[in-house]
Amino acid sequence: DGELLQKTLVREDHAYTLIHNPEYLYEEELLAMEESTSVMAITEGGQDNHRAHSNGWLFLLFIFCSWVITIFMTVRSFRKQSSKHPRIP
C-alpha cells in the first residue's frame, strides 16, 4: 500500500522508536508521529499492559511473603527442637 510498516505500528501504539540513527531517513517522521499520539487516550492494549504490570507486582509480593513465612516456620521449628534438647555446658 506504499506505507511503511513502522508508521503503522507506531500509529497503532504497537511500537515506539528506541534506537536513534541520524542516517535513517524516516526517523524524524516516526518521532513526530510518536509525539502526536494522545497520552490521554489509552487503548485496550495499554490497559492490558497496565493490568499485567500490576499483576507482576502482586506476584512478587506473593513470592516475598511466601519466603518470609517459610523462614519464619523454619526458625520456629528450630527453636522448638532446641528447647526439647537443652545443651549441657
PyMOL Python script that loads the backbone (N, CA, C, O; Angstrom):
from pymol import cmd

cmd.read_pdbstr("""\
ATOM      1  N   ASP A   1       0.817  -1.197   0.000  1.00  0.00           N
ATOM      2  CA  ASP A   1       0.000   0.000   0.000  1.00  0.00           C
ATOM      3  C   ASP A   1       0.858   1.258   0.000  1.00  0.00           C
ATOM      4  O   ASP A   1       0.321   2.365  -0.001  1.00  0.00           O
ATOM      5  N   GLY A   2       2.179   1.112   0.001  1.00  0.00           N
ATOM      6  CA  GLY A   2       3.063   2.261  -0.078  1.00  0.00           C
ATOM      7  C   GLY A   2       3.355   2.924   1.255  1.00  0.00           C
ATOM      8  O   GLY A   2       4.015   3.963   1.281  1.00  0.00           O
ATOM      9  N   GLU A   3       2.888   2.363   2.367  1.00  0.00           N
ATOM     10  CA  GLU A   3       3.132   2.958   3.675  1.00  0.00           C
ATOM     11  C   GLU A   3       4.119   2.082   4.451  1.00  0.00           C
ATOM     12  O   GLU A   3       4.067   0.855   4.376  1.00  0.00           O
ATOM     13  N   LEU A   4       4.997   2.718   5.179  1.00  0.00           N
ATOM     14  CA  LEU A   4       5.970   1.978   5.966  1.00  0.00           C
ATOM     15  C   LEU A   4       5.291   1.199   7.092  1.00  0.00           C
ATOM     16  O   LEU A   4       4.358   1.685   7.731  1.00  0.00           O
ATOM     17  N   LEU A   5       5.771   0.001   7.315  1.00  0.00           N
ATOM     18  CA  LEU A   5       5.248  -0.813   8.398  1.00  0.00           C
ATOM     19  C   LEU A   5       5.496  -0.129   9.742  1.00  0.00           C
ATOM     20  O   LEU A   5       4.645  -0.187  10.630  1.00  0.00           O
ATOM     21  N   GLN A   6       6.642   0.512   9.897  1.00  0.00           N
ATOM     22  CA  GLN A   6       6.967   1.201  11.140  1.00  0.00           C
ATOM     23  C   GLN A   6       5.943   2.285  11.460  1.00  0.00           C
ATOM     24  O   GLN A   6       5.566   2.464  12.618  1.00  0.00           O
ATOM     25  N   LYS A   7       5.491   3.011  10.428  1.00  0.00           N
ATOM     26  CA  LYS A   7       4.485   4.057  10.634  1.00  0.00           C
ATOM     27  C   LYS A   7       3.187   3.465  11.182  1.00  0.00           C
ATOM     28  O   LYS A   7       2.589   3.996  12.118  1.00  0.00           O
ATOM     29  N   THR A   8       2.772   2.366  10.583  1.00  0.00           N
ATOM     30  CA  THR A   8       1.527   1.732  11.014  1.00  0.00           C
ATOM     31  C   THR A   8       1.646   1.246  12.455  1.00  0.00           C
ATOM     32  O   THR A   8       0.723   1.426  13.248  1.00  0.00           O
ATOM     33  N   LEU A   9       2.760   0.640  12.793  1.00  0.00           N
ATOM     34  CA  LEU A   9       2.943   0.127  14.149  1.00  0.00           C
ATOM     35  C   LEU A   9       2.988   1.253  15.179  1.00  0.00           C
ATOM     36  O   LEU A   9       2.409   1.118  16.257  1.00  0.00           O
ATOM     37  N   VAL A  10       3.658   2.351  14.871  1.00  0.00           N
ATOM     38  CA  VAL A  10       3.724   3.488  15.795  1.00  0.00           C
ATOM     39  C   VAL A  10       2.345   4.121  15.940  1.00  0.00           C
ATOM     40  O   VAL A  10       1.939   4.463  17.051  1.00  0.00           O
ATOM     41  N   ARG A  11       1.626   4.279  14.844  1.00  0.00           N
ATOM     42  CA  ARG A  11       0.298   4.901  14.880  1.00  0.00           C
ATOM     43  C   ARG A  11      -0.668   4.080  15.734  1.00  0.00           C
ATOM     44  O   ARG A  11      -1.495   4.648  16.447  1.00  0.00           O
ATOM     45  N   GLU A  12      -0.573   2.746  15.668  1.00  0.00           N
ATOM     46  CA  GLU A  12      -1.482   1.883  16.416  1.00  0.00           C
ATOM     47  C   GLU A  12      -0.958   1.535  17.810  1.00  0.00           C
ATOM     48  O   GLU A  12      -1.514   0.664  18.480  1.00  0.00           O
ATOM     49  N   ASP A  13       0.098   2.202  18.247  1.00  0.00           N
ATOM     50  CA  ASP A  13       0.702   2.006  19.560  1.00  0.00           C
ATOM     51  C   ASP A  13       1.183   0.576  19.804  1.00  0.00           C
ATOM     52  O   ASP A  13       1.129   0.078  20.928  1.00  0.00           O
ATOM     53  N   HIS A  14       1.650  -0.076  18.749  1.00  0.00           N
ATOM     54  CA  HIS A  14       2.234  -1.405  18.884  1.00  0.00           C
ATOM     55  C   HIS A  14       3.758  -1.329  18.909  1.00  0.00           C
ATOM     56  O   HIS A  14       4.422  -2.337  19.151  1.00  0.00           O
ATOM     57  N   ALA A  15       4.316  -0.151  18.663  1.00  0.00           N
ATOM     58  CA  ALA A  15       5.761   0.018  18.628  1.00  0.00           C
ATOM     59  C   ALA A  15       6.107   1.456  18.995  1.00  0.00           C
ATOM     60  O   ALA A  15       5.248   2.339  19.000  1.00  0.00           O
ATOM     61  N   TYR A  16       7.377   1.669  19.300  1.00  0.00           N
ATOM     62  CA  TYR A  16       7.880   3.016  19.560  1.00  0.00           C
ATOM     63  C   TYR A  16       9.325   3.077  19.105  1.00  0.00           C
ATOM     64  O   TYR A  16       9.965   2.047  18.894  1.00  0.00           O
ATOM     65  N   THR A  17       9.833   4.286  18.955  1.00  0.00           N
ATOM     66  CA  THR A  17      11.193   4.481  18.466  1.00  0.00           C
ATOM     67  C   THR A  17      12.145   4.372  19.640  1.00  0.00           C
ATOM     68  O   THR A  17      12.049   5.129  20.606  1.00  0.00           O
ATOM     69  N   LEU A  18      13.070   3.419  19.546  1.00  0.00           N
ATOM     70  CA  LEU A  18      14.017   3.208  20.627  1.00  0.00           C
ATOM     71  C   LEU A  18      15.432   3.583  20.208  1.00  0.00           C
ATOM     72  O   LEU A  18      16.164   4.213  20.971  1.00  0.00           O
ATOM     73  N   ILE A  19      15.812   3.202  19.012  1.00  0.00           N
ATOM     74  CA  ILE A  19      17.155   3.482  18.508  1.00  0.00           C
ATOM     75  C   ILE A  19      17.085   4.707  17.607  1.00  0.00           C
ATOM     76  O   ILE A  19      16.231   4.794  16.725  1.00  0.00           O
ATOM     77  N   HIS A  20      17.978   5.638  17.834  1.00  0.00           N
ATOM     78  CA  HIS A  20      18.005   6.854  17.027  1.00  0.00           C
ATOM     79  C   HIS A  20      19.256   6.836  16.150  1.00  0.00           C
ATOM     80  O   HIS A  20      20.382   6.912  16.642  1.00  0.00           O
ATOM     81  N   ASN A  21      19.035   6.736  14.867  1.00  0.00           N
ATOM     82  CA  ASN A  21      20.114   6.691  13.886  1.00  0.00           C
ATOM     83  C   ASN A  21      19.987   7.917  12.989  1.00  0.00           C
ATOM     84  O   ASN A  21      18.982   8.056  12.292  1.00  0.00           O
ATOM     85  N   PRO A  22      20.957   8.794  12.985  1.00  0.00           N
ATOM     86  CA  PRO A  22      20.849  10.015  12.175  1.00  0.00           C
ATOM     87  C   PRO A  22      20.814   9.729  10.671  1.00  0.00           C
ATOM     88  O   PRO A  22      20.406  10.599   9.901  1.00  0.00           O
ATOM     89  N   GLU A  23      21.223   8.556  10.238  1.00  0.00           N
ATOM     90  CA  GLU A  23      21.216   8.222   8.815  1.00  0.00           C
ATOM     91  C   GLU A  23      19.886   7.622   8.359  1.00  0.00           C
ATOM     92  O   GLU A  23      19.676   7.438   7.160  1.00  0.00           O
ATOM     93  N   TYR A  24      18.987   7.315   9.292  1.00  0.00           N
ATOM     94  CA  TYR A  24      17.692   6.732   8.923  1.00  0.00           C
ATOM     95  C   TYR A  24      16.791   7.840   8.391  1.00  0.00           C
ATOM     96  O   TYR A  24      16.567   8.842   9.070  1.00  0.00           O
ATOM     97  N   LEU A  25      16.282   7.664   7.198  1.00  0.00           N
ATOM     98  CA  LEU A  25      15.528   8.721   6.522  1.00  0.00           C
ATOM     99  C   LEU A  25      14.204   9.071   7.196  1.00  0.00           C
ATOM    100  O   LEU A  25      13.776  10.224   7.151  1.00  0.00           O
ATOM    101  N   TYR A  26      13.559   8.102   7.813  1.00  0.00           N
ATOM    102  CA  TYR A  26      12.199   8.314   8.318  1.00  0.00           C
ATOM    103  C   TYR A  26      12.158   8.524   9.830  1.00  0.00           C
ATOM    104  O   TYR A  26      11.077   8.513  10.419  1.00  0.00           O
ATOM    105  N   GLU A  27      13.303   8.713  10.464  1.00  0.00           N
ATOM    106  CA  GLU A  27      13.346   8.834  11.922  1.00  0.00           C
ATOM    107  C   GLU A  27      12.542  10.038  12.417  1.00  0.00           C
ATOM    108  O   GLU A  27      11.748   9.909  13.348  1.00  0.00           O
ATOM    109  N   GLU A  28      12.739  11.187  11.810  1.00  0.00           N
ATOM    110  CA  GLU A  28      12.029  12.394  12.252  1.00  0.00           C
ATOM    111  C   GLU A  28      10.520  12.235  12.095  1.00  0.00           C
ATOM    112  O   GLU A  28       9.751  12.681  12.946  1.00  0.00           O
ATOM    113  N   GLU A  29      10.105  11.607  11.020  1.00  0.00           N
ATOM    114  CA  GLU A  29       8.676  11.397  10.781  1.00  0.00           C
ATOM    115  C   GLU A  29       8.087  10.450  11.832  1.00  0.00           C
ATOM    116  O   GLU A  29       6.989  10.690  12.335  1.00  0.00           O
ATOM    117  N   LEU A  30       8.803   9.391  12.160  1.00  0.00           N
ATOM    118  CA  LEU A  30       8.326   8.451  13.179  1.00  0.00           C
ATOM    119  C   LEU A  30       8.280   9.102  14.555  1.00  0.00           C
ATOM    120  O   LEU A  30       7.335   8.891  15.315  1.00  0.00           O
ATOM    121  N   LEU A  31       9.296   9.891  14.874  1.00  0.00           N
ATOM    122  CA  LEU A  31       9.300  10.586  16.160  1.00  0.00           C
ATOM    123  C   LEU A  31       8.151  11.582  16.258  1.00  0.00           C
ATOM    124  O   LEU A  31       7.530  11.720  17.312  1.00  0.00           O
ATOM    125  N   ALA A  32       7.872  12.267  15.168  1.00  0.00           N
ATOM    126  CA  ALA A  32       6.755  13.217  15.162  1.00  0.00           C
ATOM    127  C   ALA A  32       5.429  12.486  15.364  1.00  0.00           C
ATOM    128  O   ALA A  32       4.554  12.965  16.085  1.00  0.00           O
ATOM    129  N   MET A  33       5.287  11.330  14.727  1.00  0.00           N
ATOM    130  CA  MET A  33       4.055  10.537  14.908  1.00  0.00           C
ATOM    131  C   MET A  33       3.930  10.071  16.349  1.00  0.00           C
ATOM    132  O   MET A  33       2.837  10.055  16.914  1.00  0.00           O
ATOM    133  N   GLU A  34       5.048   9.695  16.933  1.00  0.00           N
ATOM    134  CA  GLU A  34       5.049   9.215  18.312  1.00  0.00           C
ATOM    135  C   GLU A  34       4.644  10.321  19.273  1.00  0.00           C
ATOM    136  O   GLU A  34       3.872  10.081  20.202  1.00  0.00           O
ATOM    137  N   GLU A  35       5.151  11.524  19.063  1.00  0.00           N
ATOM    138  CA  GLU A  35       4.838  12.651  19.940  1.00  0.00           C
ATOM    139  C   GLU A  35       3.405  13.128  19.764  1.00  0.00           C
ATOM    140  O   GLU A  35       2.813  13.658  20.704  1.00  0.00           O
ATOM    141  N   SER A  36       2.838  12.949  18.578  1.00  0.00           N
ATOM    142  CA  SER A  36       1.488  13.431  18.332  1.00  0.00           C
ATOM    143  C   SER A  36       0.424  12.487  18.873  1.00  0.00           C
ATOM    144  O   SER A  36      -0.754  12.845  18.905  1.00  0.00           O
ATOM    145  N   THR A  37       0.811  11.294  19.295  1.00  0.00           N
ATOM    146  CA  THR A  37      -0.160  10.357  19.854  1.00  0.00           C
ATOM    147  C   THR A  37      -0.647  10.892  21.194  1.00  0.00           C
ATOM    148  O   THR A  37       0.150  11.313  22.032  1.00  0.00           O
ATOM    149  N   SER A  38      -1.946  10.871  21.385  1.00  0.00           N
ATOM    150  CA  SER A  38      -2.536  11.398  22.602  1.00  0.00           C
ATOM    151  C   SER A  38      -2.190  10.516  23.800  1.00  0.00           C
ATOM    152  O   SER A  38      -2.348   9.296  23.755  1.00  0.00           O
ATOM    153  N   VAL A  39      -1.727  11.138  24.850  1.00  0.00           N
ATOM    154  CA  VAL A  39      -1.375  10.405  26.058  1.00  0.00           C
ATOM    155  C   VAL A  39      -2.633  10.032  26.829  1.00  0.00           C
ATOM    156  O   VAL A  39      -2.659   9.010  27.515  1.00  0.00           O
ATOM    157  N   MET A  40      -3.660  10.838  26.725  1.00  0.00           N
ATOM    158  CA  MET A  40      -4.887  10.597  27.474  1.00  0.00           C
ATOM    159  C   MET A  40      -5.685   9.426  26.920  1.00  0.00           C
ATOM    160  O   MET A  40      -6.450   8.802  27.654  1.00  0.00           O
ATOM    161  N   ALA A  41      -5.522   9.125  25.667  1.00  0.00           N
ATOM    162  CA  ALA A  41      -6.286   8.037  25.055  1.00  0.00           C
ATOM    163  C   ALA A  41      -5.558   6.727  25.284  1.00  0.00           C
ATOM    164  O   ALA A  41      -4.531   6.463  24.658  1.00  0.00           O
ATOM    165  N   ILE A  42      -6.087   5.908  26.178  1.00  0.00           N
ATOM    166  CA  ILE A  42      -5.481   4.616  26.462  1.00  0.00           C
ATOM    167  C   ILE A  42      -6.220   3.572  25.641  1.00  0.00           C
ATOM    168  O   ILE A  42      -7.438   3.419  25.741  1.00  0.00           O
ATOM    169  N   THR A  43      -5.461   2.868  24.837  1.00  0.00           N
ATOM    170  CA  THR A  43      -6.069   1.823  24.027  1.00  0.00           C
ATOM    171  C   THR A  43      -6.275   0.580  24.868  1.00  0.00           C
ATOM    172  O   THR A  43      -5.795   0.504  26.000  1.00  0.00           O
ATOM    173  N   GLU A  44      -6.984  -0.391  24.321  1.00  0.00           N
ATOM    174  CA  GLU A  44      -7.199  -1.639  25.042  1.00  0.00           C
ATOM    175  C   GLU A  44      -5.873  -2.309  25.348  1.00  0.00           C
ATOM    176  O   GLU A  44      -5.704  -2.881  26.425  1.00  0.00           O
ATOM    177  N   GLY A  45      -4.937  -2.250  24.426  1.00  0.00           N
ATOM    178  CA  GLY A  45      -3.620  -2.838  24.646  1.00  0.00           C
ATOM    179  C   GLY A  45      -2.896  -2.167  25.798  1.00  0.00           C
ATOM    180  O   GLY A  45      -2.179  -2.829  26.548  1.00  0.00           O
ATOM    181  N   GLY A  46      -3.071  -0.873  25.947  1.00  0.00           N
ATOM    182  CA  GLY A  46      -2.456  -0.151  27.048  1.00  0.00           C
ATOM    183  C   GLY A  46      -3.038  -0.565  28.384  1.00  0.00           C
ATOM    184  O   GLY A  46      -2.316  -0.650  29.378  1.00  0.00           O
ATOM    185  N   GLN A  47      -4.340  -0.824  28.418  1.00  0.00           N
ATOM    186  CA  GLN A  47      -4.962  -1.292  29.647  1.00  0.00           C
ATOM    187  C   GLN A  47      -4.455  -2.675  30.011  1.00  0.00           C
ATOM    188  O   GLN A  47      -4.217  -2.953  31.186  1.00  0.00           O
ATOM    189  N   ASP A  48      -4.284  -3.551  29.022  1.00  0.00           N
ATOM    190  CA  ASP A  48      -3.762  -4.889  29.281  1.00  0.00           C
ATOM    191  C   ASP A  48      -2.346  -4.811  29.818  1.00  0.00           C
ATOM    192  O   ASP A  48      -1.972  -5.553  30.727  1.00  0.00           O
ATOM    193  N   ASN A  49      -1.563  -3.910  29.252  1.00  0.00           N
ATOM    194  CA  ASN A  49      -0.187  -3.749  29.709  1.00  0.00           C
ATOM    195  C   ASN A  49      -0.160  -3.267  31.159  1.00  0.00           C
ATOM    196  O   ASN A  49       0.636  -3.756  31.960  1.00  0.00           O
ATOM    197  N   HIS A  50      -1.025  -2.311  31.497  1.00  0.00           N
ATOM    198  CA  HIS A  50      -1.099  -1.816  32.868  1.00  0.00           C
ATOM    199  C   HIS A  50      -1.539  -2.934  33.810  1.00  0.00           C
ATOM    200  O   HIS A  50      -0.994  -3.077  34.904  1.00  0.00           O
ATOM    201  N   ARG A  51      -2.521  -3.723  33.387  1.00  0.00           N
ATOM    202  CA  ARG A  51      -3.012  -4.826  34.205  1.00  0.00           C
ATOM    203  C   ARG A  51      -1.904  -5.855  34.425  1.00  0.00           C
ATOM    204  O   ARG A  51      -1.752  -6.365  35.535  1.00  0.00           O
ATOM    205  N   ALA A  52      -1.133  -6.167  33.388  1.00  0.00           N
ATOM    206  CA  ALA A  52      -0.036  -7.125  33.513  1.00  0.00           C
ATOM    207  C   ALA A  52       1.038  -6.578  34.451  1.00  0.00           C
ATOM    208  O   ALA A  52       1.621  -7.328  35.233  1.00  0.00           O
ATOM    209  N   HIS A  53       1.298  -5.277  34.374  1.00  0.00           N
ATOM    210  CA  HIS A  53       2.284  -4.661  35.263  1.00  0.00           C
ATOM    211  C   HIS A  53       1.824  -4.773  36.709  1.00  0.00           C
ATOM    212  O   HIS A  53       2.631  -5.089  37.583  1.00  0.00           O
ATOM    213  N   SER A  54       0.552  -4.523  36.983  1.00  0.00           N
ATOM    214  CA  SER A  54       0.021  -4.636  38.340  1.00  0.00           C
ATOM    215  C   SER A  54       0.093  -6.067  38.829  1.00  0.00           C
ATOM    216  O   SER A  54       0.444  -6.309  39.984  1.00  0.00           O
ATOM    217  N   ASN A  55      -0.234  -7.026  37.964  1.00  0.00           N
ATOM    218  CA  ASN A  55      -0.180  -8.422  38.352  1.00  0.00           C
ATOM    219  C   ASN A  55       1.252  -8.850  38.652  1.00  0.00           C
ATOM    220  O   ASN A  55       1.472  -9.718  39.496  1.00  0.00           O
ATOM    221  N   GLY A  56       2.218  -8.260  37.980  1.00  0.00           N
ATOM    222  CA  GLY A  56       3.616  -8.583  38.243  1.00  0.00           C
ATOM    223  C   GLY A  56       4.013  -8.207  39.652  1.00  0.00           C
ATOM    224  O   GLY A  56       4.686  -8.982  40.331  1.00  0.00           O
ATOM    225  N   TRP A  57       3.607  -7.022  40.111  1.00  0.00           N
ATOM    226  CA  TRP A  57       3.923  -6.613  41.476  1.00  0.00           C
ATOM    227  C   TRP A  57       3.213  -7.485  42.494  1.00  0.00           C
ATOM    228  O   TRP A  57       3.778  -7.786  43.545  1.00  0.00           O
ATOM    229  N   LEU A  58       1.986  -7.897  42.206  1.00  0.00           N
ATOM    230  CA  LEU A  58       1.276  -8.791  43.118  1.00  0.00           C
ATOM    231  C   LEU A  58       1.975 -10.140  43.206  1.00  0.00           C
ATOM    232  O   LEU A  58       2.066 -10.726  44.285  1.00  0.00           O
ATOM    233  N   PHE A  59       2.467 -10.631  42.083  1.00  0.00           N
ATOM    234  CA  PHE A  59       3.194 -11.895  42.065  1.00  0.00           C
ATOM    235  C   PHE A  59       4.467 -11.795  42.899  1.00  0.00           C
ATOM    236  O   PHE A  59       4.770 -12.696  43.681  1.00  0.00           O
ATOM    237  N   LEU A  60       5.219 -10.697  42.736  1.00  0.00           N
ATOM    238  CA  LEU A  60       6.428 -10.511  43.535  1.00  0.00           C
ATOM    239  C   LEU A  60       6.106 -10.410  45.024  1.00  0.00           C
ATOM    240  O   LEU A  60       6.850 -10.932  45.854  1.00  0.00           O
ATOM    241  N   LEU A  61       5.018  -9.750  45.365  1.00  0.00           N
ATOM    242  CA  LEU A  61       4.591  -9.654  46.761  1.00  0.00           C
ATOM    243  C   LEU A  61       4.257 -11.034  47.313  1.00  0.00           C
ATOM    244  O   LEU A  61       4.615 -11.357  48.446  1.00  0.00           O
ATOM    245  N   PHE A  62       3.577 -11.840  46.521  1.00  0.00           N
ATOM    246  CA  PHE A  62       3.236 -13.203  46.934  1.00  0.00           C
ATOM    247  C   PHE A  62       4.496 -14.033  47.178  1.00  0.00           C
ATOM    248  O   PHE A  62       4.584 -14.744  48.179  1.00  0.00           O
ATOM    249  N   ILE A  63       5.473 -13.949  46.268  1.00  0.00           N
ATOM    250  CA  ILE A  63       6.725 -14.691  46.426  1.00  0.00           C
ATOM    251  C   ILE A  63       7.459 -14.224  47.679  1.00  0.00           C
ATOM    252  O   ILE A  63       7.955 -15.050  48.447  1.00  0.00           O
ATOM    253  N   PHE A  64       7.534 -12.922  47.894  1.00  0.00           N
ATOM    254  CA  PHE A  64       8.210 -12.378  49.073  1.00  0.00           C
ATOM    255  C   PHE A  64       7.542 -12.866  50.357  1.00  0.00           C
ATOM    256  O   PHE A  64       8.223 -13.298  51.287  1.00  0.00           O
ATOM    257  N   CYS A  65       6.225 -12.798  50.406  1.00  0.00           N
ATOM    258  CA  CYS A  65       5.505 -13.259  51.606  1.00  0.00           C
ATOM    259  C   CYS A  65       5.713 -14.756  51.823  1.00  0.00           C
ATOM    260  O   CYS A  65       5.838 -15.204  52.963  1.00  0.00           O
ATOM    261  N   SER A  66       5.751 -15.525  50.749  1.00  0.00           N
ATOM    262  CA  SER A  66       5.995 -16.969  50.871  1.00  0.00           C
ATOM    263  C   SER A  66       7.363 -17.234  51.485  1.00  0.00           C
ATOM    264  O   SER A  66       7.501 -18.107  52.342  1.00  0.00           O
ATOM    265  N   TRP A  67       8.372 -16.485  51.054  1.00  0.00           N
ATOM    266  CA  TRP A  67       9.713 -16.652  51.622  1.00  0.00           C
ATOM    267  C   TRP A  67       9.740 -16.251  53.095  1.00  0.00           C
ATOM    268  O   TRP A  67      10.366 -16.935  53.905  1.00  0.00           O
ATOM    269  N   VAL A  68       9.087 -15.180  53.446  1.00  0.00           N
ATOM    270  CA  VAL A  68       9.060 -14.738  54.845  1.00  0.00           C
ATOM    271  C   VAL A  68       8.391 -15.796  55.714  1.00  0.00           C
ATOM    272  O   VAL A  68       8.881 -16.105  56.800  1.00  0.00           O
ATOM    273  N   ILE A  69       7.287 -16.348  55.248  1.00  0.00           N
ATOM    274  CA  ILE A  69       6.587 -17.388  56.014  1.00  0.00           C
ATOM    275  C   ILE A  69       7.453 -18.636  56.144  1.00  0.00           C
ATOM    276  O   ILE A  69       7.509 -19.237  57.216  1.00  0.00           O
ATOM    277  N   THR A  70       8.123 -19.029  55.075  1.00  0.00           N
ATOM    278  CA  THR A  70       8.997 -20.195  55.107  1.00  0.00           C
ATOM    279  C   THR A  70      10.140 -20.010  56.106  1.00  0.00           C
ATOM    280  O   THR A  70      10.438 -20.910  56.891  1.00  0.00           O
ATOM    281  N   ILE A  71      10.771 -18.849  56.069  1.00  0.00           N
ATOM    282  CA  ILE A  71      11.859 -18.575  57.007  1.00  0.00           C
ATOM    283  C   ILE A  71      11.341 -18.548  58.442  1.00  0.00           C
ATOM    284  O   ILE A  71      11.990 -19.080  59.344  1.00  0.00           O
ATOM    285  N   PHE A  72      10.190 -17.939  58.660  1.00  0.00           N
ATOM    286  CA  PHE A  72       9.601 -17.886  59.993  1.00  0.00           C
ATOM    287  C   PHE A  72       9.311 -19.288  60.513  1.00  0.00           C
ATOM    288  O   PHE A  72       9.620 -19.590  61.666  1.00  0.00           O
ATOM    289  N   MET A  73       8.729 -20.143  59.693  1.00  0.00           N
ATOM    290  CA  MET A  73       8.407 -21.508  60.103  1.00  0.00           C
ATOM    291  C   MET A  73       9.672 -22.314  60.388  1.00  0.00           C
ATOM    292  O   MET A  73       9.698 -23.123  61.315  1.00  0.00           O
ATOM    293  N   THR A  74      10.720 -22.095  59.594  1.00  0.00           N
ATOM    294  CA  THR A  74      11.985 -22.804  59.808  1.00  0.00           C
ATOM    295  C   THR A  74      12.611 -22.387  61.136  1.00  0.00           C
ATOM    296  O   THR A  74      13.053 -23.244  61.901  1.00  0.00           O
ATOM    297  N   VAL A  75      12.653 -21.111  61.416  1.00  0.00           N
ATOM    298  CA  VAL A  75      13.214 -20.622  62.680  1.00  0.00           C
ATOM    299  C   VAL A  75      12.387 -21.130  63.849  1.00  0.00           C
ATOM    300  O   VAL A  75      12.946 -21.543  64.865  1.00  0.00           O
ATOM    301  N   ARG A  76      11.103 -21.109  63.726  1.00  0.00           N
ATOM    302  CA  ARG A  76      10.211 -21.586  64.789  1.00  0.00           C
ATOM    303  C   ARG A  76      10.432 -23.073  65.053  1.00  0.00           C
ATOM    304  O   ARG A  76      10.496 -23.505  66.204  1.00  0.00           O
ATOM    305  N   SER A  77      10.546 -23.847  63.985  1.00  0.00           N
ATOM    306  CA  SER A  77      10.804 -25.275  64.125  1.00  0.00           C
ATOM    307  C   SER A  77      12.151 -25.528  64.790  1.00  0.00           C
ATOM    308  O   SER A  77      12.264 -26.407  65.644  1.00  0.00           O
ATOM    309  N   PHE A  78      13.169 -24.768  64.408  1.00  0.00           N
ATOM    310  CA  PHE A  78      14.496 -24.912  65.003  1.00  0.00           C
ATOM    311  C   PHE A  78      14.468 -24.587  66.495  1.00  0.00           C
ATOM    312  O   PHE A  78      15.108 -25.275  67.290  1.00  0.00           O
ATOM    313  N   ARG A  79      13.737 -23.553  66.877  1.00  0.00           N
ATOM    314  CA  ARG A  79      13.647 -23.174  68.290  1.00  0.00           C
ATOM    315  C   ARG A  79      12.934 -24.250  69.105  1.00  0.00           C
ATOM    316  O   ARG A  79      13.323 -24.530  70.239  1.00  0.00           O
ATOM    317  N   LYS A  80      11.884 -24.858  68.527  1.00  0.00           N
ATOM    318  CA  LYS A  80      11.169 -25.928  69.233  1.00  0.00           C
ATOM    319  C   LYS A  80      12.094 -27.123  69.445  1.00  0.00           C
ATOM    320  O   LYS A  80      12.092 -27.720  70.521  1.00  0.00           O
ATOM    321  N   GLN A  81      12.874 -27.474  68.442  1.00  0.00           N
ATOM    322  CA  GLN A  81      13.779 -28.611  68.558  1.00  0.00           C
ATOM    323  C   GLN A  81      14.876 -28.328  69.579  1.00  0.00           C
ATOM    324  O   GLN A  81      15.238 -29.208  70.359  1.00  0.00           O
ATOM    325  N   SER A  82      15.400 -27.118  69.579  1.00  0.00           N
ATOM    326  CA  SER A  82      16.473 -26.795  70.521  1.00  0.00           C
ATOM    327  C   SER A  82      15.953 -26.690  71.948  1.00  0.00           C
ATOM    328  O   SER A  82      16.719 -26.913  72.886  1.00  0.00           O
ATOM    329  N   SER A  83      14.679 -26.359  72.149  1.00  0.00           N
ATOM    330  CA  SER A  83      14.129 -26.287  73.505  1.00  0.00           C
ATOM    331  C   SER A  83      13.841 -27.686  74.051  1.00  0.00           C
ATOM    332  O   SER A  83      13.850 -27.871  75.268  1.00  0.00           O
ATOM    333  N   LYS A  84      13.588 -28.671  73.194  1.00  0.00           N
ATOM    334  CA  LYS A  84      13.371 -30.046  73.628  1.00  0.00           C
ATOM    335  C   LYS A  84      14.669 -30.692  74.093  1.00  0.00           C
ATOM    336  O   LYS A  84      14.654 -31.533  74.991  1.00  0.00           O
ATOM    337  N   HIS A  85      15.778 -30.313  73.501  1.00  0.00           N
ATOM    338  CA  HIS A  85      17.086 -30.881  73.792  1.00  0.00           C
ATOM    339  C   HIS A  85      18.014 -29.771  74.288  1.00  0.00           C
ATOM    340  O   HIS A  85      18.800 -29.228  73.512  1.00  0.00           O
ATOM    341  N   PRO A  86      17.927 -29.437  75.556  1.00  0.00           N
ATOM    342  CA  PRO A  86      18.809 -28.359  76.045  1.00  0.00           C
ATOM    343  C   PRO A  86      20.278 -28.790  76.024  1.00  0.00           C
ATOM    344  O   PRO A  86      20.604 -29.958  76.236  1.00  0.00           O
ATOM    345  N   ARG A  87      21.116 -27.857  75.774  1.00  0.00           N
ATOM    346  CA  ARG A  87      22.545 -28.121  75.735  1.00  0.00           C
ATOM    347  C   ARG A  87      23.096 -28.167  77.149  1.00  0.00           C
ATOM    348  O   ARG A  87      22.718 -27.382  78.018  1.00  0.00           O
ATOM    349  N   ILE A  88      23.972 -29.084  77.342  1.00  0.00           N
ATOM    350  CA  ILE A  88      24.607 -29.207  78.665  1.00  0.00           C
ATOM    351  C   ILE A  88      25.985 -28.552  78.575  1.00  0.00           C
ATOM    352  O   ILE A  88      26.801 -28.929  77.734  1.00  0.00           O
ATOM    353  N   PRO A  89      26.242 -27.573  79.441  1.00  0.00           N
ATOM    354  CA  PRO A  89      27.536 -26.885  79.377  1.00  0.00           C
ATOM    355  C   PRO A  89      28.677 -27.706  79.925  1.00  0.00           C
ATOM    356  O   PRO A  89      29.819 -27.247  79.932  1.00  0.00           O
TER     357      PRO A  89
END
""", "prot")
cmd.dss("prot")
cmd.show_as("cartoon", "prot")
cmd.util.cbc("prot")
cmd.orient("prot")
